[in-house]
Amino acid sequence: MHIVWFLIIGVAAGWLAGQFIRGGGFGLVGDLMVGILGAMLGGWLLGLPG
């Protein structure tokens, strides 16, 4: 269930980043993918300490 939340938060973060950064983004799909990857990496890093 945590992965689903990471995906939802990642998509939202990627979309918001694309809205704020005009001209510097990767397009809609690219922004969403970067958001998802960032959320998954952050969740994995936060899970390492225990």
Backbone as ProteinMPNN parsed JSONL, in Angstrom:
{"seq_chain_A": "MHIVWFLIIGVAAGWLAGQFIRGGGFGLVGDLMVGILGAMLGGWLLGLPG", "coords_chain_A": {"N_chain_A": [[0.818, -1.198, 0.0], [2.075, 1.158, 0.574], [3.544, 1.749, -1.676], [1.632, 2.552, -3.512], [0.813, 4.99, -2.413], [3.242, 6.383, -2.636], [3.393, 6.537, -5.417], [1.127, 8.11, -6.023], [1.703, 10.519, -4.657], [4.103, 11.134, -5.922], [3.283, 11.552, -8.599], [1.624, 13.79, -8.233], [3.518, 15.623, -7.222], [5.304, 15.791, -9.382], [3.618, 16.865, -11.35], [2.941, 19.342, -10.174], [5.498, 20.513, -10.047], [5.998, 20.779, -12.76], [4.13, 22.74, -13.365], [5.066, 24.989, -11.999], [7.666, 25.387, -12.953], [8.219, 26.759, -15.733], [9.141, 26.167, -19.046], [11.466, 24.918, -18.27], [10.999, 22.325, -17.723], [10.362, 18.774, -18.329], [8.302, 18.193, -20.001], [4.912, 16.948, -19.796], [4.686, 14.095, -19.338], [7.353, 13.46, -18.761], [7.809, 15.065, -16.468], [6.01, 13.849, -14.702], [7.132, 11.297, -14.518], [9.642, 11.871, -13.386], [8.77, 12.855, -10.938], [7.577, 10.527, -9.844], [9.803, 8.791, -9.724], [11.394, 10.249, -7.944], [9.784, 10.181, -5.627], [9.729, 7.431, -5.103], [12.473, 6.919, -4.677], [12.929, 8.608, -2.47], [11.202, 7.433, -0.561], [12.399, 4.933, -0.32], [14.925, 5.656, 0.688], [14.177, 6.81, 3.14], [13.216, 4.584, 4.395], [15.444, 3.076, 4.97], [16.887, 3.622, 7.494], [15.279, 2.381, 9.369]], "CA_chain_A": [[0.0, 0.0, 0.0], [2.945, 2.325, 0.592], [3.967, 2.053, -3.05], [0.534, 3.301, -4.137], [0.9, 6.37, -1.911], [4.405, 6.993, -3.255], [3.041, 6.848, -6.804], [0.18, 9.235, -6.033], [2.43, 11.72, -4.248], [5.065, 11.42, -6.98], [2.57, 12.132, -9.747], [1.211, 15.143, -7.844], [4.713, 16.465, -7.133], [5.788, 16.02, -10.741], [2.7, 17.774, -12.041], [3.122, 20.675, -9.588], [6.79, 21.031, -10.491], [5.828, 21.192, -14.148], [3.347, 23.971, -13.398], [5.862, 26.095, -11.481], [8.879, 25.565, -13.752], [7.848, 26.883, -17.144], [10.261, 26.185, -19.971], [12.6, 24.148, -17.775], [10.564, 20.976, -17.398], [10.583, 17.702, -19.301], [6.999, 17.873, -20.566], [4.003, 16.359, -18.811], [5.056, 12.716, -19.023], [8.67, 13.509, -18.126], [7.649, 15.593, -15.117], [5.353, 12.829, -13.879], [8.09, 10.218, -14.277], [10.629, 12.369, -12.43], [8.091, 12.883, -9.642], [7.424, 9.146, -9.361], [11.133, 8.298, -9.364], [11.798, 10.95, -6.724], [9.005, 9.664, -4.5], [10.188, 6.067, -4.812], [13.801, 7.019, -4.096], [12.778, 9.166, -1.129], [10.6, 6.411, 0.309], [13.406, 3.9, -0.07], [15.944, 6.224, 1.571], [13.609, 6.978, 4.486], [13.008, 3.265, 4.965], [16.716, 2.449, 5.3], [17.284, 3.661, 8.907], [14.488, 1.464, 10.168]], "C_chain_A": [[0.862, 1.263, 0.0], [3.361, 2.726, -0.817], [2.888, 2.862, -3.765], [0.574, 4.756, -3.698], [2.107, 7.089, -2.515], [4.102, 7.385, -4.693], [2.117, 8.054, -6.886], [0.893, 10.536, -5.693], [3.439, 12.118, -5.322], [4.431, 12.057, -8.201], [2.156, 13.565, -9.435], [2.416, 16.082, -7.787], [5.277, 16.773, -8.514], [4.918, 16.994, -11.51], [2.862, 19.201, -11.509], [4.443, 21.299, -10.019], [6.707, 21.508, -11.933], [5.038, 22.477, -14.281], [4.171, 25.18, -12.963], [7.087, 26.399, -12.346], [8.482, 25.589, -15.228], [9.096, 26.958, -18.002], [11.45, 25.349, -19.517], [12.242, 22.713, -17.455], [10.854, 19.985, -18.516], [9.301, 17.358, -20.052], [6.168, 17.152, -19.523], [4.436, 14.963, -18.388], [6.41, 12.681, -18.309], [8.602, 14.01, -16.702], [7.009, 14.57, -14.192], [6.314, 11.694, -13.55], [9.161, 10.64, -13.275], [10.019, 12.431, -11.038], [7.948, 11.501, -9.039], [8.773, 8.589, -8.92], [11.631, 8.959, -8.078], [11.063, 10.446, -5.5], [9.46, 8.263, -4.112], [11.573, 6.089, -4.164], [13.741, 7.575, -2.672], [12.184, 8.174, -0.144], [11.583, 5.311, 0.653], [14.475, 4.42, 0.884], [15.412, 6.404, 2.994], [13.369, 5.648, 5.164], [14.296, 2.573, 5.398], [17.05, 2.478, 6.794], [16.436, 2.741, 9.799], [13.147, 1.982, 10.361]], "O_chain_A": [[0.447, 2.306, -0.504], [3.51, 3.912, -1.112], [3.204, 3.763, -4.543], [0.39, 5.657, -4.516], [2.016, 8.265, -2.868], [4.513, 8.455, -5.141], [2.31, 8.926, -7.733], [0.704, 11.544, -6.373], [3.613, 13.304, -5.601], [4.982, 12.997, -8.773], [2.315, 14.456, -10.27], [2.337, 17.217, -8.257], [5.685, 17.904, -8.779], [5.423, 17.849, -12.238], [2.915, 20.155, -12.285], [4.495, 22.49, -10.325], [7.288, 22.535, -12.283], [5.257, 23.236, -15.225], [3.996, 26.275, -13.498], [7.495, 27.555, -12.453], [8.422, 24.547, -15.881], [10.008, 27.733, -17.712], [12.357, 25.097, -20.309], [13.083, 21.958, -16.968], [11.502, 20.312, -19.51], [9.236, 16.306, -20.687], [6.685, 16.783, -18.468], [4.54, 14.684, -17.194], [6.577, 11.935, -17.344], [9.255, 13.458, -15.816], [7.411, 14.433, -13.037], [6.313, 11.184, -12.429], [9.546, 9.852, -12.411], [10.683, 12.094, -10.057], [8.175, 11.321, -7.842], [8.873, 7.981, -7.855], [12.221, 8.296, -7.225], [11.666, 10.3, -4.436], [9.563, 7.945, -2.928], [11.818, 5.356, -3.206], [14.42, 7.074, -1.776], [12.633, 8.094, 0.999], [11.603, 4.813, 1.778], [14.89, 3.703, 1.795], [16.144, 6.168, 3.956], [13.323, 5.585, 6.393], [14.244, 1.579, 6.122], [17.465, 1.45, 7.331], [16.874, 2.373, 10.889], [12.326, 1.341, 11.016]]}, "name": "protein", "num_of_chains": 1, "seq": "MHIVWFLIIGVAAGWLAGQFIRGGGFGLVGDLMVGILGAMLGGWLLGLPG"}
